[in-house]
Amino acid sequence: MKEEFPQTDAPVPGALPSGAAAGGPSARGAAASDDLLPLEAWEGPAILLVDLDAFFASVEQLDHPAWRGKPVIVGGDADKHGVVSTASYEARRFGVHSAMPASTAERLCPEGIWTRGHFDRYREMSNAIMDILRSETPHVQQVSIDEAFCDVSPTPVNREHPVQVARRIQQRVEKLGVTCSIGVGTSKTIAKIASDMDKPRGLTVVYPGRERSFLAPLPVRTMSGIGAAAEQKLKSRGIETLGDLADADEALLLRLFGKNGHVMHVRANGGDDAPVVTDDPVKSVSNETTFAVDLTERDEVEAAIATMAAKVGRRLRRKGLAGRTLGLKVRFDDRTVRSVQRRLEHPSDDELAYTPLLYRMVDEVWHPGVPVRLIGVSMSGFAAEEGVQESLFDLGEVAPNDIDVEPVIKDEGKRRGLIEATDLVKNRFGEDAVRFGRELRADDNTTGSASKNPADYK
């Protein structure tokens, strides 16, 4: 087989991009002719990382045929603190990328076609693709709305080659109208890095035993978990590539990063035994939103809190969870963040019961007139024996709930009846089918940016 490393000028042993083979075509994606090419034997674990190509933008182009081949940008308004959620590959040629301020993207790509995110449609398409993956293997770990790990390791019962599975997944996904790029390797680390090598519609394979040669020329930042601060620490000591990291003194890495230094060293040498976890335990259910126009009035803040609380309650019930630790997060116009938590007397999934408590909690972190840019609500503490769970809000110490507050509807039976009725309507007709007036008011002031958090689509 012809093996080459797709992002260097010279061939490097280790990776096989797009299934290319000596004497045959470059089997970009899942070309049928490539199925006839021979594959090297695969022994040991085999992990795929399936990454949907420019997912939100691809779905929009699928649904709007006139947009195909044109720069499409899914994101919020440029004049309302919006950011780019996803840019089509046509827009990326102008320098537009995810998380870029919408105002910058608008300047770089003035001819871009802008659209806000359509959550229900993305959820529908993502779920259909995840169903494809689960039909190929029961070992699927969805890590975002457009990414999932799959364990397709050959077994004594099923000896199908992992590359054949990857090709079939690409074919099946493409029939739905979008494409994916897949990395194939012996670990999650290798599969994730390989999936980014050849986009869109790429297939990059790193055979067992070639992990280190594949990783060696890559910059350290390529590895997940190495951010800007860690990169600077490593570079200051002459460690610039993953090959340098693999050769580094592990004792030095331990001094710099603690136990994470050991993990970095192992992964840079091609090792990683992190399993594909199919049922990752939920530690926190949360929702937050950024506002196009900063909130300054109490009724605006309470409307936003109620909207976030309702979304959290809905997700809790869909997951069959009830939590005891309620969290509130507020970010101000100067980007500072203040947070507060309360321990509930009883586990709850009922926003009509805990929303009034959130109204009291906000008094501890905010005063009317102070501009608010973002509000988030979280619920954690799902098991009686658990302490306070980690949360993406990074909240402080939990205070006991010593505030006597009345639920929105005092009668529990009526409260549950209303919640169950609204849930039934949403299950049948979508999340926007029924909402309280306060939720509509808050929605009018969002940036329009779309999230890739899987919880937003479940």
N, C-alpha and C positions, 0 to 999 in steps of 0.2 A: 504493500500500500504506500501511496505517496502521503507523507506526513509533513505538515508545515504548521508553523505558528502564525496565526492570521494577522498579528499586529507588529511584525518586525520585517525588516527588509530581507534578512537571510533566514533560510529554513532552520527551525529548531525542533529537535525531536520532542514529542510529547503529545501534541494535539493534532487531531484530524478534523479540520473544519469542513462542515457541510457534507461529510461523507465522501470527500474526494478520494479517488483511488487511482493508482498507476494504470495508464492505458484506458481510463474511463472518464466520463464527464464529471464535472463538479455537480454533485447531486444536491443542489441548493434546496433546502426544505426537504421535501419528500418526493423527489422525482421518481417516477415509476421505474425508469431504466436503472436507477441505482440499486433497486432491490436485487438485481442480478449480480452485483459486485460481491466478491468474497469479503468476509469479515474475519478479523483475527479472533481467536478464541478468547473468551472472557471468563476469568476465574475470580471468585470473590464478590464482595458487595458491588452493587451498581445503583447509583442514585441519579435521577434526572432532576433538573430544575427547569420547569416549563414556565416561560416568561412571555406573556401576551404582548405582541408588538404594538406600541403606541395605542394601548387598548381603548381608552375613551374616544380618542380621535378616530380610531379604526371603526368603532361602532357607529359613530356619527357619519362617517363616509359610507358605511354600509347602508345606513338608513336614508342618506341623502346622496343618491348617485351622482348628482351634479357637482358634488364636492370632491369626488374621487380625483386624485392627481393634483389637488390644490392644497395650499397651506391652510390647515384647519387647526384652530387653537381652542381647546376646552379650558375655560377659566373664568375668573371673575372680571368685573368691570375695572378698567384702568383708572377711573376716577373715584373708585370706592375701595381702596386698599386691596384690590383683587390680585390673585396670583395665578400663574399658569398651572393647571393640573396635568394636562397632557398636550403635547404638540405632535401633529403628524410629521412624518419624515420629510415631507415637502416644506413644512415650517421650520424644521430643525436645520435645514440648509441655510436659513437666515440667522442662525444662532439662537433660536428660541428653544428653551428647555423647561422641564418641570421645575416648579418652585420659583421661577423667575417672576418678579413683579410684572403685573399686566401692563403697566405703563412702559416698561422697558421693552417688552415683547411687541407692543404696538408700534414703538419707534423702529425696532429692527425689521419688523414685517408688516408694513402699512397695508399690504394687500391681503393680509390674513383674514380668514373667515372665522369669526368668533361665535362661540356658543357656550351657554352654561351647561353644567353637568345634568344629565338625566339619570338619576340614581336607579329608578325602577328598571330602566332598560339595561343598564350596566349589570344590575343584579341578575336579571333574567339571563343575559348572555354568559356571565361568569358562572352561574349555577349550572348551565348547560355544559360548559367546558369542564367544570369540576366533576360532573357526572361522567363525562368521557374518561377522565383520569381514573376515577374510582372503578370504572368498568374494566380498566386495564390492570389495576392492582388495588388491593384494599389498603395499602400503606401510602396514604396521601396526606400531606401536611400543607394546608393552605396558609401562606404567610402574608398575603395581601390580596386585594381584589383581583390582581392580574398575575400572581405568581404562586407556584406550588411545587413542593418537593415530592418526588415519587420514588419509592424503593422498588426496583424491578430486578433485584438480585436473582440470578439463576438458581434454581433449586433442583434437587433430584427428580422432582415431579415435573417442573416446568423449566426446560433448558433453552427457551427462546432467548435469542441474543438481545441485550439491552438496546442496541442501536436499531434493531428491527421494531422494537416497541416504540422507540422515539419517533421513527419515521411514520409509523401508523398513527400515532397521536397527532403529528403534524397534518397528516392527510385528513383525519377526522375533524380536527379543529377548522381546517381551511374550508371544509364543506359548510360550516356555519357562517362563513363570510368574513372571518378575520384570520390572522396568522399568528404564529408563535415561534420563538427561538428557543432552542433546547440545548442545555449543557449536559453532557454525560460523563460521569466520573465515579471514582470509588468512594467519594464522601460528599457531604453537603457543601463543604468549602470549595472543592474542585468543581462541582456541578454549577454552583452559583457563578463563579468566575468565568467558567467556560461559556455559560449562557449569554454573557455580555460580549463575547468575542466577535460574533458575526451576525449583525442585525441589518435588516429584518429577515425573518424566515430562515435563520441559520441553524445549523446543527454542528456543534463542536464536540468532539469525542476525545477524552483523555484516557488512554488505556492503562490498565493496572501496571504499575512499575515505572510509569513515565510522569508521575505527578511532579516530582521535583524539577525536572527539566522544563516542564510546562510553566511552573510558577517562577523559576529563577529570574527571568529577565523583567518581570513585572514590577512596577513601583509598589512600595509597601502599602500605599493608600488603596490599592486594588482589593486588599483583603478586608472583608466585612469585619467591623469592630475596631479598625484602625482609623481614627478620625484625625482632624487637623492637629490637635495637641500632641497625640501620640506620634504622628508623622514627624513633627518638629523635633521631638525628643530623640527619635531614631536617627534622623538626618544629622543632628548635632553630634552624633557619635559615628558618623560615616556609614550608617545603615540606610541605604536608599532603595534597594530592590529586595524582593522576597528571597532571592538567593543570598544576599547579604544577611538577611534575617535568619535564614536557615543555618548559616555558618557562624552566627554570633554566639558569644558566650552566654549560655542560659542563665548563669548566675547574675550577669549584668541585667538581663531582661527581667529577672525576678526582682532585682533592686529597683528597677525603673517602674515596673507595672504590677508587682505582686504576683498573685497566681495567674493573672491574665498574661503575664510574660511567658509562662510555661505553655499556655494555650497557643499563643502566637508562634512560639518556636516549633511546636508540634505541627501546626497547620502549615507553616512555611516549608517544612520538610515533607509535606504531602500526607501527613497523618491527620485524622479527625474521626473519632468514633461516635460523634453526636448522632443519635438515631432519628429517623423520620417519625415524628410523634403524631399519631392520628387523632388523639384526644387530649390536646394540650389543656390543662386545667385553667379555668377562667379565674383570674385574680381580681379583676376589676372591670366593671361595665361603666363606660363614661361617654359623654358627648360634650363637645365644645364648639363654639362658632365665633368667628371674627366679624365685626360689624363694619359696614361701609361708612357709616357716620357714627362717631363716638357717642355713647349714651351718657347723659348727664342727669336725667330726671328719674325719680324713683319709679314711676309707673313704667318707664321704658325698661329699667333694669329688672323689675319684677316680671314683666312680660317675657323678657329673654330667659330669666331663670325658669319660669314655668314651661317654656318651650323645651329647654334642655332637659328639665326634670321629666317631662312627658316622654321624650325619646329614650331616656334611660329606663324609665318604668316599662315601656314597651319592649325593650330589649331584654330586660330581666325576665319578663313573663315568657317571652319566646324561648329563652334559654332554660326556663324552669328554675330560676334562681331568686332568692330573696336575701338581701344583705342587711348588715347591722351598722355599717360605717358609712355615713353620708358625707360627701365632700363637695366643697364649693371652691372654685378657682376664679380669680378676677385678674385680668391683665389691663394695665392702664395705657394711656397714649404715649407714655415715656418708656414703655416696654417692661416696666417693673411688674412683678407678679406677687399677689398675696393670696393665701389659701387658708382654709379653715375646715375642720372636720368635727362631726358629732357622732357619738355612739347612740344608736336607737335602742329603745327598751326591748323591742321585738323586731325580728327580721321583717323586711318589707320589700314589696315590689310595686307599691301603690303610691304613685306620684300625688294623688289627691290627698294622701295622708302626710307625706313628708315635704311637699312644696312649701307650706306655711313655715316650717322650720328653716328652710333655706332663706326665706325672706328675713328671718331674724338673724341668721348667720351672716348675711351680707353686711349687716350693720357693724360687724367686727372688723371688716376689711375695707369698707367704702363709705364715703359721705356724699350726699347729694351735691351735684355741681362738679365733682371730680370726673373727668372724662374716662369712660370705660371702653376699651377696644375689644376685649374678648371676655366671654363668660363660659365656664365649664362646670358640669355637675358629674359626680361619680358616685358609685355605690360599690363597696367591697365588704369583706368579712362575711363570707358565705357559709362557713362551717362554725358550729358552736364552739369547737375547741381551738379555732384559729385566733391568733392575735390580729393586729391590724395588717392587712395585706398591702403589698407594694402597689402603687398606683402610678399611672403616667403623669398624674398631677404633682407628684413629689410633695405631698402635703405634710404639714407638721404634726405635732403631737395631737392625739385625739382627746377632745374634752368630753365629759359626760353630758348627756342630754338632760340638763336641769331646767330647761325652759318649757313651761306649760303652753302648748300651742294647740289650737283646734284645727282639725282637718278641714279641707275645702267643703266637704259634705260630712257632717258629723255622724250620720247613720251609716255604719259599716256595710250593711246589706245593700243599701241604695248606692253606696260608693262602688262596691264591687260589681253591682249590676250595670252601672254606667260604664265602667272600665271594660267589662266583658262584652258589652254591646258595641262599643267603639272598636275593640280589637277584632270582633267578628266582621265588621264593615271593612276595616283596613285589610284584613286577611283576604277578603274577596275582591275588593276594588282598588287596593293600593293605599300607600301611606297618606296620601293627600286627600283621600275620600272624605274624611271627617276630621275637623280640627276645631279647637276652641278659638274664639276671637283673638285672645292674647297671642296665640301661636301665629296667626296670620299677620298680626302687627309686627312681630319680631322677624318673620321671614322677609318682609318688605325691606329690611335693612341689612341683609346679609351681603357678603361680597360676591356671591355667585360661584365661588371656587368649589371644586369637587374634591372629595377626599378619597384616598385609596385604602382607608381603614376597612378591613373586611366587615367589622361590626356594623358599619353604615349600610351594609347591603344584606343583612340577615335579619 
